[in-house]
Amino acid sequence: MQSNIILDSHVHLWKIERGDYGWLKEDNKELYRDFNLQDYQEVAGKYGVGGCVLVQAAPTEEETDYLLSLANESQGYVRGVVGWIDMLAPDAPAKLKEKYEKNIVNKKPMLVAIRPMLQDLDNEEWLLLKELGPTINMMCTKNIVFEALVRPNHLKHLRKFLIRYPKIKVVIDHAAKPLINGDKAAFDQWKSDIENIAKNYQNVMVKLSGFYNEVVVEAEKVGDITEYNSKVAPYIMHLVRCFTPNRLIWASDWPVHSNYEAWFKFCRDCFSTLSKGQQNDIYFANAARIYNL
């Protein structure tokens, strides 16, 4: 699937007055304000981005409905929504089916994935709860992606999840958010887990996003993009080697990952030796394929 369009597969929009963003505090001066689609387009339009996927920022159905309404009104710019439902609820499969079938734009369902906020759950093994079965089965039936917002400690459980549900399509957000702090043992473990998943589970893709937020640097180097890029580059290169350009998805994580320009240019440099077809895979085709956009 060839396209000159860049698709940003991880964008957050929110309206503070909606009141369900428990993690967003007033003292966070950069993020504690409304972010709408026009705000995003003003930033992303400078870099040839022609569409996006919206991702939930709160674990509520109201958040999912809000994003779906934005998608329905976006005149095709929003290609899909990664939403949230209570996957353990007995009526979750029915609710999922209803939201999927009611939100259609240009003959395409807008609800493309469900994202439980695993990084915030106390139960590290939540993925393995048997009560998830009916909802996962409905997701498989409707070709809805399981969006894995995980950290490195979840990857061993994710492998068991993938064995249990071999038909589910999975996107790992932000490459599992490895802490980039110079800890060689942690880096080696992350590399091993990533390589294992890439090799054994062809139904998994990884989003290249969110890395700057995981970088730990000395106080005097905070904000030094060259320093951040040098620390992130080995992680990007490992992902390219393991997953290949055919299973990686570029994304911004805007506005949480706030330096759009630096991230965009850094990724362009990282992928400069790849063919145009491989770059198209990362910037457009892979997301279109796994989300059925």
C-alpha positions as CSV (number, residue, x, y, z in Angstrom):
1,M,0.0,0.0,0.0
2,Q,1.9,3.1,-1.3
3,S,1.0,6.6,-0.2
4,N,2.7,10.0,0.1
5,I,0.6,10.7,3.2
6,I,2.1,10.4,6.6
7,L,-0.3,8.9,9.1
8,D,0.2,9.7,12.8
9,S,-1.1,6.7,14.7
10,H,-1.0,8.1,18.2
11,V,-2.6,11.4,19.0
12,H,-4.4,12.6,22.2
13,L,-7.1,15.3,22.3
14,W,-8.9,16.3,25.4
15,K,-11.2,18.9,26.9
16,I,-10.4,19.6,30.6
17,E,-14.0,20.3,31.5
18,R,-15.0,16.7,30.7
19,G,-13.3,15.9,34.0
20,D,-12.2,12.3,33.5
21,Y,-8.4,12.8,33.1
22,G,-7.4,11.8,36.6
23,W,-3.7,11.9,35.8
24,L,-3.8,15.4,34.4
25,K,-3.1,18.0,37.2
26,E,-3.2,21.8,37.2
27,D,0.5,22.0,38.0
28,N,1.3,20.4,34.7
29,K,1.4,23.7,32.9
30,E,2.3,22.3,29.4
31,L,-0.6,19.8,29.3
32,Y,-3.3,21.2,31.6
33,R,-5.4,22.8,28.8
34,D,-7.6,21.8,26.0
35,F,-6.1,20.2,22.9
36,N,-8.4,20.0,19.9
37,L,-7.9,18.7,16.3
38,Q,-7.2,22.2,14.9
39,D,-4.3,22.5,17.4
40,Y,-2.9,19.3,16.3
41,Q,-3.2,20.0,12.6
42,E,-1.4,23.3,13.0
43,V,1.6,21.4,14.4
44,A,1.5,18.3,12.2
45,G,0.6,19.9,9.0
46,K,4.1,21.4,8.7
47,Y,5.5,17.9,8.3
48,G,3.2,16.4,5.7
49,V,0.9,14.6,8.1
50,G,-2.4,14.0,6.4
51,G,-4.3,12.0,8.9
52,C,-4.2,10.6,12.4
53,V,-5.5,7.9,14.8
54,L,-6.9,9.3,18.1
55,V,-6.0,7.4,21.3
56,Q,-7.9,7.5,24.6
57,A,-6.3,9.3,27.5
58,A,-8.8,8.3,30.2
59,P,-10.2,4.8,31.2
60,T,-13.9,5.7,30.6
61,E,-16.5,4.9,27.9
62,E,-17.3,8.6,27.8
63,E,-13.8,9.3,26.6
64,T,-14.3,6.7,23.8
65,D,-17.6,8.2,22.8
66,Y,-16.0,11.7,22.8
67,L,-13.2,10.6,20.5
68,L,-15.6,8.8,18.2
69,S,-17.6,12.0,17.9
70,L,-14.5,13.9,17.0
71,A,-13.7,11.3,14.4
72,N,-17.1,11.4,12.9
73,E,-16.9,15.2,12.5
74,S,-13.3,15.3,11.1
75,Q,-14.2,15.0,7.4
76,G,-12.0,12.0,7.1
77,Y,-8.9,13.4,8.8
78,V,-9.2,11.1,11.8
79,R,-8.8,7.6,10.4
80,G,-9.7,5.7,13.5
81,V,-10.0,5.7,17.3
82,V,-8.2,3.6,19.9
83,G,-10.8,3.5,22.7
84,W,-11.5,2.0,26.1
85,I,-14.2,-0.2,27.6
86,D,-14.3,-2.2,30.7
87,M,-13.2,-5.4,29.1
88,L,-14.0,-7.5,32.2
89,A,-17.7,-6.4,32.3
90,P,-20.2,-9.1,31.4
91,D,-21.8,-6.7,28.8
92,A,-18.4,-5.7,27.3
93,P,-18.8,-7.7,24.1
94,A,-22.2,-6.3,23.4
95,K,-21.0,-2.7,24.1
96,L,-18.0,-3.2,21.9
97,K,-20.1,-4.5,19.0
98,E,-22.5,-1.6,19.3
99,K,-19.8,1.1,19.3
100,Y,-18.0,-0.6,16.4
101,E,-21.2,-0.9,14.3
102,K,-22.6,2.6,15.1
103,N,-19.6,4.6,14.2
104,I,-18.9,4.3,10.5
105,V,-17.3,6.9,8.3
106,N,-16.8,6.4,4.5
107,K,-17.8,2.7,5.1
108,K,-15.0,2.3,7.6
109,P,-15.6,1.6,11.3
110,M,-13.9,4.3,13.4
111,L,-13.3,2.1,16.5
112,V,-10.2,0.3,15.5
113,A,-8.6,-0.7,18.8
114,I,-9.2,-1.1,22.5
115,R,-6.6,0.0,25.0
116,P,-6.8,-1.0,28.6
117,M,-4.4,1.2,30.6
118,L,-2.2,-1.7,31.8
119,Q,0.6,0.5,33.0
120,D,-1.7,2.0,35.7
121,L,-3.2,-1.3,36.9
122,D,-2.0,-2.9,40.2
123,N,-2.4,-6.4,38.9
124,E,0.7,-7.0,36.7
125,E,-0.9,-10.2,35.4
126,W,-4.2,-8.5,34.4
127,L,-3.7,-9.7,30.8
128,L,-4.1,-13.3,31.9
129,L,-7.5,-12.9,33.6
130,K,-9.9,-15.5,32.2
131,E,-12.7,-13.0,32.3
132,L,-11.2,-11.2,29.3
133,G,-12.0,-14.1,27.0
134,P,-15.4,-13.1,25.7
135,T,-14.3,-9.5,24.9
136,I,-11.1,-10.7,23.2
137,N,-13.2,-13.1,21.1
138,M,-15.5,-10.2,20.0
139,M,-12.4,-8.2,19.1
140,C,-11.2,-11.0,17.0
141,T,-14.6,-11.3,15.3
142,K,-14.7,-7.6,14.5
143,N,-11.0,-7.4,13.6
144,I,-10.4,-4.9,16.5
145,V,-6.8,-4.5,17.7
146,F,-5.7,-5.0,21.2
147,E,-3.6,-1.9,22.1
148,A,-1.0,-2.9,24.7
149,L,0.0,0.1,26.9
150,V,2.6,-1.9,28.8
151,R,6.0,-1.5,30.5
152,P,8.9,-3.9,30.2
153,N,7.7,-5.9,33.2
154,H,4.5,-6.8,31.4
155,L,6.2,-8.3,28.3
156,K,6.5,-11.8,29.8
157,H,2.8,-11.8,30.5
158,L,2.1,-10.4,27.1
159,R,3.8,-13.5,25.6
160,K,1.4,-15.8,27.5
161,F,-1.5,-13.6,26.4
162,L,-0.4,-14.0,22.8
163,I,-0.2,-17.8,23.2
164,R,-3.7,-17.9,24.7
165,Y,-5.2,-15.6,22.0
166,P,-3.3,-16.4,18.8
167,K,-5.8,-14.6,16.5
168,I,-5.8,-11.2,18.2
169,K,-3.9,-8.4,16.6
170,V,-1.7,-6.5,19.0
171,V,0.0,-3.1,18.8
172,I,2.6,-2.4,21.6
173,D,2.5,1.3,22.5
174,H,5.7,3.2,22.8
175,A,7.8,0.0,22.4
176,A,6.7,-0.9,26.0
177,K,8.1,2.3,27.5
178,P,11.7,1.2,28.4
179,L,13.3,3.5,30.9
180,I,16.3,4.9,29.1
181,N,18.7,5.5,31.9
182,G,21.9,3.7,31.0
183,D,21.0,0.5,32.9
184,K,22.6,-2.2,30.7
185,A,20.8,-5.1,32.4
186,A,17.4,-3.5,31.9
187,F,18.3,-2.6,28.3
188,D,19.5,-6.2,27.6
189,Q,16.3,-7.7,29.1
190,W,14.1,-5.3,27.0
191,K,16.0,-6.3,23.9
192,S,15.6,-10.0,24.6
193,D,11.9,-9.7,25.3
194,I,11.3,-7.6,22.2
195,E,13.3,-10.0,20.0
196,N,11.3,-12.9,21.4
197,I,8.0,-11.3,20.6
198,A,9.1,-10.1,17.2
199,K,10.3,-13.6,16.2
200,N,7.4,-15.7,17.6
201,Y,4.3,-13.6,17.2
202,Q,3.7,-12.2,13.7
203,N,0.4,-10.6,14.7
204,V,2.2,-8.0,16.8
205,M,3.4,-4.5,15.7
206,V,5.2,-1.8,17.7
207,K,4.6,1.9,17.8
208,L,7.7,4.1,17.5
209,S,6.7,6.8,19.9
210,G,7.0,8.2,23.4
211,F,10.8,7.6,23.7
212,Y,11.8,11.1,24.8
213,N,9.6,10.8,27.9
214,E,11.5,7.8,29.1
215,V,15.0,9.3,28.8
216,V,16.9,10.1,32.0
217,V,19.7,12.7,31.6
218,E,21.8,14.8,33.9
219,A,20.0,18.0,35.0
220,E,22.2,20.3,32.9
221,K,21.3,18.2,29.8
222,V,17.5,18.3,30.2
223,G,16.1,19.5,26.9
224,D,19.3,18.8,24.9
225,I,17.8,17.0,21.9
226,T,21.1,15.7,20.7
227,E,21.6,14.0,24.0
228,Y,18.1,12.5,23.9
229,N,18.6,11.2,20.3
230,S,21.9,9.6,21.1
231,K,20.3,7.6,24.0
232,V,17.2,6.6,22.0
233,A,18.9,5.6,18.8
234,P,20.0,2.1,20.0
235,Y,16.4,1.3,20.9
236,I,15.1,2.3,17.5
237,M,17.8,0.4,15.7
238,H,17.0,-2.8,17.7
239,L,13.3,-2.5,16.9
240,V,14.1,-2.1,13.2
241,R,16.3,-5.2,13.3
242,C,13.8,-7.3,15.2
243,F,10.4,-6.2,13.8
244,T,11.7,-5.0,10.4
245,P,10.1,-1.9,8.7
246,N,7.1,-4.1,7.9
247,R,5.9,-4.2,11.5
248,L,6.8,-0.8,12.9
249,I,4.4,2.2,13.1
250,W,5.5,5.8,13.4
251,A,3.6,8.0,15.8
252,S,4.0,11.2,17.7
253,D,2.2,10.7,21.0
254,W,1.3,14.4,20.8
255,P,0.9,16.4,23.0
256,V,2.3,14.2,25.7
257,H,5.4,13.8,23.7
258,S,5.6,17.5,23.1
259,N,8.6,18.2,20.8
260,Y,7.0,17.2,17.5
261,E,9.6,18.8,15.3
262,A,12.6,17.1,17.0
263,W,11.0,13.7,17.1
264,F,9.9,13.9,13.4
265,K,13.4,15.0,12.2
266,F,15.1,12.4,14.4
267,C,13.0,9.6,13.0
268,R,13.6,10.8,9.4
269,D,17.3,10.6,10.1
270,C,17.0,7.1,11.6
271,F,15.1,5.8,8.6
272,S,17.1,7.6,5.9
273,T,18.9,4.4,4.8
274,L,15.6,2.5,4.3
275,S,14.0,2.3,0.9
276,K,11.0,4.5,0.1
277,G,8.8,1.5,0.3
278,Q,10.1,0.6,3.8
279,Q,9.6,4.2,4.9
280,N,6.1,4.2,3.6
281,D,5.4,1.1,5.6
282,I,6.5,2.8,8.8
283,Y,4.8,6.1,8.1
284,F,1.5,4.8,6.6
285,A,1.0,1.3,5.4
286,N,1.6,-0.7,8.5
287,A,-0.9,1.3,10.5
288,A,-3.4,1.2,7.7
289,R,-3.0,-2.6,7.5
290,I,-3.3,-3.5,11.1
291,Y,-6.1,-1.1,11.9
292,N,-7.9,-1.8,8.6
293,L,-8.1,2.0,7.9
